[in-house]
Amino acid sequence: MKLNLGNQIRLNRRRMNLTQEQLAEKFGTSPQAVSRWENGTTYPDIEMLPMIASFFEISLDALLGCTEEEKENFCTELQKSFEDAVRAKDIEKTIEVMREIRRNLREYQYYSFWEIYCEIWKARLFSNEKVLEEMRLLAEEIFQTCPKDDQYAVIEWMAGMENDAHIDAFLDAYASREDMARSLLLLRRYRMRQESDKIEPIRQYRLWTELSNIISTANDWQEYSCKDPEHFIWFCETQLNYLNAINNLSPDKKHMISGADQPDLWCDERIQLGLRYTAAMAKLERMDEAYDVFEDTIRVIEQVMSISKDEFELGCSSPALKDFTLKSKFYWTEESDGYEYKFLGMEHQDWGVCVQPYCYRNAIKNSWFDSMRADQRFDSLFERLNKCVIYREKKID
């Protein structure tokens, strides 16, 4: 790329009515050095360029005298040089051009970064440790310099091409809980690398998270169930039917919540749906149905809290998730009343859910369930729920 640095220094020095001696004094150099800059026989040290541009109150591009057309042509030529080197599998030339790209990254708007990594992938040059190291350096520069849209593509490609020794550290640094989730990046990595034996566990995990999102409950369910309880009942029934269908279950209507005789990895979703379904039924004064749903919901809580092991795996009966389980463990948490309450934590990688009986008990005390309290059935069912709330005095260290 042609530079007009010397001419720009001369023009801006004169614009500010400075002599070569005065400009030299500003930057701690000699008048002879400034003269050589302006004549183009030498250039200032690269570290001085931002200071010179700032002193003249112009951009670095303006100081270098690069037009937009020149910059675009330069980037186009650099891209072509890169593609030629990669396709020829010229390791040294590939590294040389990547370093030049990294040095000129401030002109990122003319680069298609995903194409750079795609070319390396197609030629399998990432298997060369020197190329891979240059890829890492370029990626780091991109992450610091470029907009998010460019970063996402680079994260995806690097997750596929990083070696086994560094992949965990890379994912720890750049994976997120969104579309750059660790599991999704790994799934793409294994598909790219054709590591079929590693795909299935990740595929089942991704399927479980997607199904969990579908079997969701409205965040504003309290207001929603009060304003339109008929529609909210339909919502709960649709979710429950879907949950049981994917688990290959056909329970009778009184056991739509529990589904089976033992807890599964959907127990939190079942309990949450059951409580909301109960509240909507009570709102419409469909009391017999409300009590059936309430009892079946408590049945799930009882199934969970009656497990005798402290640590175990929870799976489900879905044929598509036959090998998928959540690591489950009972924990104790301190509440404001000074007691510690037992709850079940279930987790897998970057996702986790809890079954917390004391929270369910507090929810039942709310006014949404007031219309049920006059019936003796409520007292009996609430007592069953209360027995599931296991607590102890706080341990003093």
N, C-alpha and C positions, 0 to 999 in steps of 0.2 A: 504494500500500500504506500503510495507516494506521500511523503511528508513535506509540508511547507513550514516546518517549525521555525527555521531561521528567519524567514520573511515575516512570520506572525510576531516574533519577538521584536523585530525592528519596527514594524508598524505600530504595535501597542506601546513600545518605549517612546516613540515619537508622539503618539497620541497623548501620552501623559507628560510630555515635555521633559523627558529625562535624558541625560547623557549616558554614554556607555559606562563612564566612571561611576555615576550615581546608581545605575542599575546594578553594577558589580558590587557596590557597597551594600545594597539591600540584601544580596544573596551570599555575601561573604566570599566573593571570588574576585578575579582580576579583570580589568577592562579588556585585556587581550583575550580572555576566555569568552567574554560577551561578544567580542568582535568575531571570534571563530564560530560561535553559535549562529550569528546573523549571516555569516558567509556560507554556512552549511558545511564547513570543514569538520566540525565536531558537534556533538549534541550534549545538552546538560545530562547529568545523571538522572536515571528514570525516577528516583525518589524525589527529585526537585520539581518535576513537571507539575504535580498538583499545587505546589506552593507558588510556582510562577503563574499558573492559570488563576489561582485565587487572588494573587497580587494584582493582576490585570483585570480582575472581575469578569472573566470569561470562562466558558466551559473548556474542559480538556480537549474535546474534539475541535473546538474553535482554535485553540492554541496550536494543535497539530496541523490545522489547515486542511482537514479532511472534509470533502463534500459528502452529502448523503449518497450520491451516485457512486463515488469512489468506495465508500464503505460497503455498499451493497455488492459492488463488483468484487471487492476483496473477499467478502464472505462467500460469494458464489464460487470463486476460484478455490478458496480453501476447502469448501465442501467437496468440490470435484477432486481435488488432490487427495483428500481423505478417502473417498470412494475408490479411486484408482489404486491407492496403496492397499486398502483392505482386500479388494477383489484379487489383487496380485499376491495376496498373503505376504506382503513385504512388511515384516515386523518392525524393522528400524524406521522405515518411512512412516508407517502408521503411528508409531509413538511420536515421531517428530511433528507430524501434522496435528495430533491431538494436543501436544504441548503448545503449538501455535494457536490453536483454538482456545485453549485455556488462558493464554496470555491476552487474547483479544475478546474475552468473554463479555466485556461491557457492550459489545455490539450484538448481544444475544438475540435481538429481534430478527436477525437475518438467519439464524440457525434453527433447524428442526432437530432438536436433541434426540427425539425418539428414533429418528432416521439414523443418526450416528450409531446408537446402540443396536439398532436392528441390523445394520450392515455388519457390525462386529459379530453379532449372533449368527447370521447366515454363513459367515466364513469360519465360525467357531474359533475366532482368534482370542476370545476371552480365556481359552484354556492355557494361553501363554501367560506366565506369571508377570512378565514385564508389561504386557498390554493391560492385564487386569489391574495392576497397580496404577497405571495411568488412567484407567477408567475410574478408579476410586477417587483419584485426585480431581479429575474433571467433574465427577458427580458432586464432590464436596464444594467445589467452586460454584456449581450450578445451584446447589441448595442455599448458598449464601447470597447469591447475586440475582437469581431469576424469579419470576412470578411463580405462584403455586401451580398453575396449570402445566408449566414446564417441568416442575419438580415431580409431579405425580407420575409422568411417563418414565422419567429416569429411575424413580423408586421401583416401579414395576420391572423394568429391564434389569436393574442391578440385583433385585431379589432373585431373578432367574439365573444370573450369571456369576454371582459371588460364589466363592468356593465354600466347601463345607466347614472349613476351619473358621471362617469369618461371618457366616450367614446369621448366626444367632446374635452377634453384636450388631450387625447391620439392622436386623429386624427390631432389636431393642431400641435402636436410635430412631428409626424412621417409620415403623409400623404404627398405625393408629386404630381407633375403634370404629372407623368409618369405612370408606371404600378402599383404604389402604390397610385394612386389618391384617394382622399377622397370618391368620389362617388362609385368607384369600390370596395373599402374596405367595404363601407356600404352595397352595393349590396350583397357581399359575406356574410357579417354579417347577414343580414335579411334572406338569404337563409339557412344559417346554423341554425339559431334560429327558422326557419319556421314562421317568422313574415310576412305572405303574404300580409297583408294590407299595409305594408311599402315598398314593393318591386316595385310596379308599377311606382310611381313617379321617383324612381332612375333608373328603367329600361328605362323609356322614356328619361331621361336626358342622360344616356349613349348612347342610340340610336341616339339622336340628335348630340352629340359630334362626334360619328363615321360617321354619314352622313355628318357632316360639314367637316370632314377630307377628305371624298371621293369627295365632291363637292369643291375641292380645285383648286387653280390656281398655275401655275408654278412660283416659286420664281424669276427665271431669265427670266420672260416672255418678257421683252423688247428685250433682245438679241434673245430669242427664236422666237418671232414673226417676227423679221427681217430676221433671217437666214432661217426659214422654215415656212412662213406664211400660206401655204396651210395646213400643218399639225396642226398648231396652231388653225386654223379655225375649223378643225375637232375636236380638243381637246375641244374648247369652246362649240361647238354644242353638243358634247357628254355630257358634264357637264350640259348644260341647259336642254337637253332632260331628263336626269336623275333627275334633280331637279324638273322639272314639273311633271314627272311620279310619284315620291314618294308623291307629293302633290295632286295627282289625278286631274291634270290640263291638258287640251289639247288646248293650245292657238294657234292662227294662227301665221304664221311665223313672222309677224311684231311685235308681242307681246311676243316673246320668253323670253325676259328679264323680263318684268313686270309680265307676267303670269296671273294676275288677276287685278281687279279694286281697290284693296286696298293693302297696304303694309303688309308684313308678317315678321316673324322672320328671313327669309333668305334674307332680303333686302340688307345687306352688300355684301353677296355672289353674288347676282344678279347684283349689281352695278359694282363690281370688274370684273366680267365676261363680262359685257356689254362694259366697257371701253377697255378691252383687245381684245374683239371680233371686236370692231370698229377699233382699231389700225391695226389689221391683215387685215381686209377688205380694209382699206385705202392703206396699203402697196401693195396690189395686184391691186389697182385702181378700185375696185368694188364699185364705189362711191354711187350708189343708195342704195345698201345694207348697206354700211357703215353708211349712213345718217339714214336709217330706224332703225338700231341698236342703233345709237347714240341717236335718239329721244326717243326710248323706254327706254333707260337707264336713260335719264333725267326725263322721266315720273315717274320712281321709286323714284328718288330723290325728285321730286315735291310731290309725295304722302306722303313721310315721313315728309318733312318739312312743309306740310300744316296741320299736326295734331295740334289741338288747345290745347290739354292737355299737361301739363308739365310732368306728370308721368302717366304711363299706362302699360298695359300688351300687348305684341305682341305674337300671336300664329301663327298657319298655318293650312292649309287644309289637311294635311297628316292624314289619318285614324289611323296610328300607333302612332301619336303624338297629339291626340285630346285633351288631358288634359295638354299638355306641353306649357308653356309660358315663355318669357323672361321679366324680370322687365326692363322697358324702361323709360328713363328720359332724358330731354334736359338739357345740361350743356353749360357752356361758358368756352372757353380756350383762354389764351392770346398768341398772336403771336408776332414775332419780330418787326412788324410794329406799335406796340403800341395799336392795337385794340383787342377786345375780339370777338371770333367767336362762333356761336351757333352750337352745334352738338348733335347727339343722341347717348347715351350710352345704350347698352343692355347687361344685365348680368344675370348669374345664377350660384350660388355657386362659383366655382373656374374658371369660364370661362366668357369671355366678349368680345364684338365686338362693333365697333362704325360706325356711318354714319357721315362723315365729308365733307360737300359740298365744303368748301374752299380748301381741299386737292384735290378733284376731279377737281376743277377749275384749280388748279396749274398743275395737270397732263395733262389737255387738252392743256395747253400752250406749252407743250413739242414738240420737232421736230417730234415725231412719227405721229402727226396729221397735219403736214405742208401741205400735199397734199390736204387736205380738205378745207384749208382756202380761196382759190380763189372763192369758190362757196358761193353765198348769203345765202344759207341754213345754212352754218356754223355760220354766224353772228347771224342769228335768233335763232338757237339752243343754241349757247353760251350765248346769252342774257337770255334765259330761265334758263340756269344753273346759271348764275350770280345772278338772282333774288332769287335763293335758298340759296345764301351765305348771311346769316344774321349776321350783326356785329354791334358793338357799341364801343364807346370810353371806354378805360380802366377806371374802377371805382377807384377813389382815396379815400383811407381810411381816 
